[in-house]
Amino acid sequence: MGVSDKNAQENTQQKGNNKDLKKPLQVLRISKRDTQKKSLEIENERTNPQEEILNENIAIKPQIIRDESAKEIEGINKKIKTFDSSQQELNRPLNFSEQNTEFQFERTVDEFDFDESAFLEALNANEPIGATGETISGKVIAIESDGLYIDIGGKAPGFMPKKECGLGVITNFKEKFSIGLEMEVLIIKEQNADGMVTVSARALILRQSWEKVSSSAKNGELIEVLINGFNRGGLTCDVDGLRGFIPRSQLEDGQEHQSFVGKNLKVAFLEVNPESRKLVLSEKKASLVSKFASLELGQLIEGEVLAVKPYGFFVDLGGASGLLHQSSLTNGSIRSLREIFREGEIIKALISEIDLEKGRIGLNTALLENSAGELIVDKQKVMQEATERALKTKALFDKREQDK
């Protein structure tokens, strides 16, 4: 589409008017000297900021602002480098020949460790107080309906059940045991999970009773007991809290043995065994031991040969019997025991042993000989001179008694 001449004329007039509005150009005159000066200033401006920046870098380390992800990556890289360097140090063999190198190991104490004194103190704090069968002293600190609590020096008190507080039935329980009462007890059960042990006064009394009767039996002592029961086999009695038994065969008269209930009998110890709790007594042995009281070592006795055994002779000593063993018969050689003594023959012999515990008396005729085998050659002469010859051996028995 064409443009009218009128519009073209208007555009031409506007352009002409714009030319008239523009200011005239100013001509700048620049000399060669000014040009050089200006170039030098520009160069200085370029140089000085670099020097200032360099100086600032030396004086103050600039803060570098980075993206968070870049920081995380850099942190991971540092850890990897640290791990690699540590691994290299572990893998590198130690060179003990390096100069000026000291290897030191220092033990440190932290909350998971403690020194030797603390370790021993911890052991002592948890060390059990007493073992089973041990005797220990304590003080009553509490009384309950089922037993007592006793302070025995441990981290927990000991407990004594009511049935272990003594022998028999205790009727006045709280009256017999008071707070602060000191007593000796026996540990019958070691610590439980709470550190408490079980103790017993009854067990301690029984132990002491067994020790007492064992000593009495060894010394051949006689005791008097009260018969409190009977059965088909014999009688029962109480000996210092222990249950004793007297067989019917060990009674002087065992026909009506039940009639002895409620009566006192003098008896001797026949068997004492604390392990099996066996306590056997004998009235017959008590009679025998009573007769032993009048006997002594080196004494010359006279008795009847009751029996001939392969190992010697049993001789009646008036209610008690003694054994003349073949080793104590003669200093000579014999072929048969019967060529020397026979049953029913009255002989004389020296008492060489008195065993009250076993109720045994040992006899000897060899000490009556003036020469070896004299009893075989001239038995009658030895028996006739036995009293005079026994006086010579008295000093031998006295010396043997002193050496014991």
Secondary structure, DSSP 8 states (H G I E B T S, - for coil): ----HHHHHHHHHHHHHHHHHS---------HHHHHHHHHHHHHHHHHHHHHHHHHHHHS-------HHHHHHHHHHHHHHHHHHHHHHHHS---TT-TT----------TT---HHHHHHHHHHTS-S--TT-EEEEEEEEEETTEEEEE-SSSS-EEEEGGGSSSS--SSHHHHS-TT-EEEEEEEE---TTS--EEEHHHHHHHHHHHHHHHHHHTT-EEEEEEEEE-SSEEEEEETTEEEEEEGGGSS--TTGGGGTT-EEEEEEEEEETTTTEEEEEHHHHHHHHHHTT--TT-EEEEEEEEEETTEEEEE-SSSEEEEEGGGT-SS--S-GGGT--TT-EEEEEEEEEETTTTEEEEESGGG-SSTTHHHH-HHHHHHTHHHHHHHHHHHHHHHHHT-
